């Protein structure tokens, strides 16, 4: 496989096997040589063979191996002739990030970090299999799946103004709960408002640096400010939706999928019965994830109100595991596409982009650009990207050493599991500063502010 350098931060695979479009990888020369990176590039090559793909198969700077599509992968398919694939969305449908701002400075809360973290940990269930006290009927669950954050606002979880600061206003119109299985609804009924485990987190952060003063002021950001970030998704409900439809596709679309280069790329024609049913169920799960983050955000908003008598504002909530029906320019013609972003965020012009770092490293607030529309369907990276698997992390890292490293950085942490702290240590991820620098140099997003954690809650 020949990887051609297009420019300093763009690499191209033009012809390999049965590719219908080129592969484009956005990264630096050091990373492109990594063997682990090549496994993810091979996945991009496989994606480039799928029916109806247009323009290219794209890898963001945080790309790494995933189920079917690589994490950090972007691909768009013609809505009429193309496909939709659960492997291009991920099992954690609408895993995403939310940032809420306060008027507080670090000096005002530095003596209360332990209390804040304890309150958050006690009020928001965390960890594998975490459950809430919600007793939601199937009828109520379907309202959540169809109406998203509108359900939350109507039930006093948040403010009406929050809707203006969520992707799709927290309600994707193509959702239809009738295509979500009873098992998925059952799994989600007692998971609403829970964090989960793995790379999910809640962080209390300080705005360390502002890069664009005018835009920072526009969004109420200033250096020294306290904000908090929530990273979570659709929990067991979303996982079950993905599992259900992978099985449905396998059982009913054997002939259609017999030539795919990787069985994890199983798919359905987007306009087919099965493709539309998955699309409806996926969007319902995405609405559930929006509500999940909304409830957690509102609980933390109340904690800050109780402790400091301040109101928190929702800056933005963005998804990074989804397939979106969008119109884009393809060869001078506007076309309707189904854009798969797996571990990638939408970065439309002047739209906020949120890129979380790993536990103990920085996160960023950026703005999408016009250039992103011409490179990767208005997309950007979603995080730092793993370089070590969880098993590798447990073999190489020591729990006490990771904790000591956090203490040296003056970051306090509460976690339900020691393993999570090891598996999500900063050392297992790429340098988020480098990832964000590449994004900005390519021109698909611009840095507005850099955030540094002072307190972390993990599952």
N, C-alpha and C positions, 0 to 999 in steps of 0.2 A: 504494500500500500504506500503510494507516494504522497507525502504531505508537503504541499507547496506553500511557501511563505508569500502571502499577498501583500502584507505590510508589517509593520512592527508588532502589531497585536492581532493580526488575523491570519489564520492558516486555512488551507483549502485541500480537500480531497475531491478531485474532479471525476475520476473514473475508477471504479472498483466494483467487481461483481455486477450486480443487477441494479445499480443505483439509477434512479430516475432524475435526480437533482444532485448538485454538489453538496458536500459537507463543509460547513464553516465552523471553525473553532476560534473563539476569542480568548487569547491568553498570551503569556510571554514565552520567550524562547527556552527558559529553564524548565517550565512546566511541561511544555509540549514533548520534551524528551523522556518524561517519566513513563515507566512501563505501566503503572497503574492507570495513567491517563489514557493510554492506548486502548485499554479494555473499554473505557467509556466511548472513545472515538469509534471503535468497532460497533458499538451499539448505535451511534449516530449513522454509521454506514448502513446498518440494517434498517433503520427508520427511513432512510432515503430510498428504499426499495418499495415502500408501501403505496398502494393505489391512491391516486389523486393528490399526492404531495406536490406542493408548488414552491418554487424559488430556492429552497435549500433546507437542510437539516442542520440546526444551529446548536452549538455548545457554548454555554456561558463560562466565565472564568472560574466558577466554583464547581464545574462539572465533575462528577464521579459516578461510578457504576451504580445502577439501580435496577429495579424489576422492569424489564422491557426497554423502555426509554432510560437513558442515563438521567440521574438527578442533575439539574442544570441544563436540561434539554428542551428545545423549542422546535416545533414543527407545525406547519399549517397545511390543511387539506381542503381542496375544493368542496364546497358544501353539497354540490350535486353529484360529483363523481368520486369523492374521497371517503375516508373512513373515520371512525372514532374508536379509540383504544383505551381500555382501562389502564394499560401499562404506560400510557402517555400522560396519565393524570396522577396515578399513584393510589395506594391504599388509603392514605390519610387525606381524603378529599377535602379541599380548602383548608389544608394546613396553612396558617397565615400568621400575620403579625399585626399587632395594634399598639399604638403609642398614645398615651394620655399625658397631658401637661399640667403642671401646677404653677402657681405664682411664687412658690417657695424657693429659697436658695439653700445650698447644702449646709451652710452654717446654722440654719434654723432647724435642721432635722438630724444633724450628725449624732446627737446624743440619744436619738430615738430609733435608730436603725434596727436594733434588736427587737424593739417593741413592734415596729411596723411589720417586720418579717414574721414574727410570732403570730400576730393578728391575721396576716394573710394566710399563713400556713394552717391556722386553726379554722379559718372561715372558707377556704377553698380546698376541696379534696384534691390530693395529688397522688401520683404514683400509679403503677399498673393496677387495673381493676378498681380504681377509685370510684366511689358512688356518692350521690347526693341524696337529700331527703325529699326531692321532688317525687310526687306521686302522680305521674302524668298518664292519662288515659290514651288509648290509641287515637281517639278523636282529637284530643289536644295536641298530641304529637304531630298529627297530620297538619294541624293549623300552623305549627312551628315550621314544619318542612316546606309548606307552601308560602308562608308569609314572612319568614325570616325575622329580622330585627323589628319589624312592625309589631309582631307578636310581643316581643320583649318590651317595647315602649308602652304598648297597651296594657301590659301587666306590671308597669312601674319599675322596670329594670332599665333605667336610663332616661335620657332627655330626648325630646323630639329633634333637637338640633344635631344629635348624634348621627341621624340618618344622612345628613349632608356630607359626612366625613367617613363614609364607609364605601368601599367599592360596590357598585351596583345598589347603593343605598341599603345594603344589607339584605336585599331581596332580589333574587334572580328570577325573572319572570317565566323562564322555561321550566321551572320546577313543577313536579307533579308527584305528590306523595303516594298516589295509587300504584306507582311503579316501584315503590320501596317495599321490600319483603317484610312480612310480619316479624321475622327473626331480627332484621336490622332495626326495626322500630322498638322491639323488645330490648335490644342491646342499648339503644340510646335513651330509653325512658328514664333511667336513673343515672345517666352520665352528664346531663346538662349542667354546665357551670363547673366542670372538672378540668384539671390541667393535663392529666396523663403523665407519661414518663418519657424516657428517651431524651431527645434533644429539646423537648418542650420546657419552657421556663417562664417565670415571672421575675423581672428585674426592676429594682429601683436604680435609676441612673442619673448621672449628672451631665449636663451639657458642657462638655470639656472645651469645645472649640466651635465657633461659628465661622463658616467660610464665605457666605454671601449675606452680609448684614441686612440688606434691604429685604430679601426673601425671608430671612430668619425673623425679622420684625413683623413681616406680613403674617407669619404663622405663630407669633407670640413666643418665639424662642430667644433665649439670651444665655450668655455664658454664666455658668454657676447654677443654672436652673435645675430643679428636680423634676424629672419625668419618670413614668414607669411604662414598661414594655411587657406585653403578653404574647407568647408564642405557643399556639396550640391549634387543634383542628377539630375534625368531626368524630374523633374517638372511635369506639367500636361500631357505631352506626355506619360511618363512612367505610370502614374496613369491610363490613359485611356487604355493603352495596357493591364494592369492587369484587369481592369473592363471589357473590351471587351471579354477577353478569359475566365474569370470566367463565364460570361453569355453563351459563346459558349459551354463551357464544361457542364453547367447546361442544356442547350437545347438539346445537342446531345449525352451526355454520362450519361443519367439518370440511366440506368441499371448498368453501370460500377461503378458508385459512390453510389449506394443505400445502401451499407454496411459501408461506412466510418463513424467513430465515431463522427466526427464533420463536419458539412456541409462546414465550412471554409477550410477544407482540400481537397476540390474538386480538381480532378486531371485528367490527361489523361495518357494512356500508352506512355512512351517516344517515342517509335518507331512508334506510330500511326500517322495518318494524322494530327489530332488535336494537338498531342504532339509536332510534328515537326514544325507545324505552329506557335505555341506559342513560342517554342525555338527560331525560326527565328526572331519573332517580339520582344521578350525579349532582344535578343542580339542587335537588331537595336536600341532599347531604351537605352541600355547600351552604345552604341557608341555615341548616342546623349548626354548622361550625361558626357562622357569623353570630348566631344567638349565644353559642357557648362562650365566645370571647366577650360578647356584650355583657353577659351576666357576671363574668369574672371581673371585667373592667368596672362595672357598676358597684360591685362589692368593695373593690379597692378604693373607688371614689368615695364611698361612705366611710371607709377607715380613715382616709386623709381628712375628710370633713369632721369626723369625730375627734381626731387627735389634734388637728391644726386649724380647724374652722376655715378651710379653704375649699373652693370649688375646683374640680378637675375638668379639663376640657379634652374631648377626643380630638386628637390631631388627625389621625387616619388609621384605617384598618384595611389591610390588603391581603389578597390570597396569593399563594404561590404553588398550588397543586390543582389545576383545573383545565377544562377545555372550554373555550369561549367562542361563540358565534359572533364574528366581527367582519367588517368590510375593510379591505386593504387594497392598495394599488399593486397590481401584478402586471408587469410589462406594459405599463401605461393604461391599464384598464382596471376599474374598480370591481373587485370580486368579493363575494361572500365566502368566508373561509371559516373552518372550525380549527381554531388555534389552540394547540396543546402546549401548555406551560407546566412542566414538571420540575419543581425546584427552580422556578423562574417567576419573576413578577412582571406584571404589566407596567410599562414605563411610557405611557402616552405623554405628549408634550405638556409641560407644566403640571403634571400629576405627581403627587408625592410617591416616592419609592422608599421602602423601609428594608434595610439590610442588617439583620442581627448578626452579631459575632457569636463566638462560642462562649461558654461560661468563663468569665474572667477576662474577656477581651472586649474591644470596643464594638459599638454598633453605629450605624449611620442613617441619617435622614438625607435623601437626595430628591432631585426633581428629574422627571423624564424629559426627553428632548425630541425635537423634530427629527433629528438624525436617527433616533432609535426606530422610527417608523420605516425607514428605508433599509435598515440592516437586519432586524430580526423581529419584524411584525410588532414593533413597539414593546420590546421586552428587555429586561435587565436581569442581573443575578439576584439570588434570594438569600445568600449567606456566605459563610466562609468556605464550606465544602470540606468533607472529611478526607483525611489522608491515611487514617488508621481505622480499621474495623473495630467493633466493640471487643471481640476476642483478643485482637492484637493489643488493644489498650490495656486490658486486664493483665496480659502477660508482661507488658513493658513498664507499666506505671504502678506506683505505690500510693495507696490512699492517703497516708500521712503526708507524703511529699506534696501531693496535689493540694491538700488542705493548707500546708505551710506556705506554698506558693500563693495561694489566695490571700492568706494573712499578710504576706509581704506586700501585696498589692492593696491592702486595706479593704478587702472585699469580704463581707460577711455572708455566710451561706447557711441555709437550712435545706436538708434533703431527706426524703424518706428512705433512700437507699444509698449505701456506701458505693455499690457498684455503679450507680448512675454518675456519681462524682468522678469516678475513674474513667468511665466510658465517654463522658462529655468534657473531659479536661481540655484546656486550650491547646495542648500539645497534639491532640488527635485531629485538629482542623488546620486548614491553610491559614495563612496570615490574612485576616480580613482587610487590613489596611492595604495590602498589595492587591487584593481582589477589587476593592473599590477604586484604587488608583487606575487600574487597567480599564475599568468601566468608564471612568471620567476621561481618560486619554483617548479611548475609542470614540467617546462622544455620545453614548447612549443614556447617560445620566450625569447630573452635576451634583457635587457635594454641597449640602446646605449646613449640616451640623454633625459633629462627632460626639458620641455619647459614651460614657464610661460607667460601668456598674459599680455600685457601692453596697448593694445587697441583692442576693439571689435566692429564689425558692425553686427547688427542683423536686421531681417525683422520686 
